[in-house]
């Protein structure tokens, strides 16, 4: 009898634990946290291209970690920005400036968009920054057009007075030639005969850098990754509104085609009209 009771207790405990873990799994399945456009990769790119180490912090050889918190609403609006962990006023200010450039996808719970807090960590290491400066080729941000709009508003192209345009490495080059010269058609995509169109979104900053790069509609076998790599090769003349350089939202399609010959060469599509 005692063995039977123990057996019943064992089954009850096993069932309880199974129910508990299923509940946790269900909650995880129905919840996704807020995420900046493009996720971790886009965040790293933002730091690489847009970070400017404050001169005072540099002179003092200040390093540190800044944690910024904020609430991302169900409408992707940002509010309640707060410095949770400080590294001094100068580094805090730069962390805040970088945070303001991020666009967000709201959290989802049980199929509904919800308000949710986020924490974003900015690491300031002077030696690492100076190495990055050598790689990117500039320290302070260079603006191709001044003055710049400081409102942080992101404009659609139809709202602009002048549109952004790419800065190509060769005079007279257009988008199709740029693609032919720089595309590395993914080996796996060639092997599988994969073709299709990758839809990208990104923001052209007044500095001419791109931020918030993300895939809106992808193609497998490495094509989406190659499309993003190609966009990171370009800087841009920014769009303008009322005489000021502004942030511009860009939706861009890159089509992956290969010919039917044995060479399996990339065939450029007419993407020029987009930019």
KAPE-V528130 format. One line per field, one symbol per residue. ss: DSSP state (a for helix, b for strand, c for the rest). phi: phi as a letter, one per 20 degrees, with the letter a starting at -180 (. if undefined). psi: psi as a letter, one per 20 degrees, with the letter a starting at -180 (. if undefined). A space follows every 10 residues. Layout:
ss: ???
phi: ???
psi: ???
This chain:
ss: caaaaaaaaa aaaaaaaaaa aaaaaaaaac bbccbbccaa aaaaaaaaaa ccccaaaaac cccbbbbbbb bbcccccbbb bbbbbcccaa aaaaaaaaaa cccbbcbbbc cbbbcbbbbb bbbbcaaaaa aaaaaacccc cccccccbcc cccbbbaaac cbccbbbccc ccccaaaaaa aaccccaaaa aacccbbbbb bbbbcccccb bbbbbbbccc ccaaaaaaaa aaccbbbccb bccbbcbbbb bbbbbbcbcc cccccbcccc caaac
phi: .fffffffff ffffffffff fffffffffe ccffbfgnmf fffffgffed fcfgfffffe ledrcdddda ddffemedbm fbefcecogf ffffffffgf efdcdffccl ndfcfbeccc ddddcgffff fffffenbdf fddfbcfdfd fmfdeeffee ecefbfdefc fnfdfffgff fdfdgggfff femfbqdeed cbdeegfnfd clfbeebdcf mnffffffff fffddcfffc blndfcfcec dcdcedccfe efflefdfde egffc
psi: gghgghgghg gggghggggg hhgghgghhj pprqpqpibh ghgghgghhi poppgghghi lprrppppqr porijkqprk pqogpqkqhg hgghgggghi ipqqprqpol jqprqqqqpp pppoogghgh ghghgijqfq pppipqrqpj ijpoqqhiiq gqqqqqoqip piqagghggg hipnppghgg gikprapppq qrporhiiqq rkpqphorpa kigghhghgg hiiqrqpqqq pkjqprpppp oppopoqqrj rhhlqpoqrm ihih.
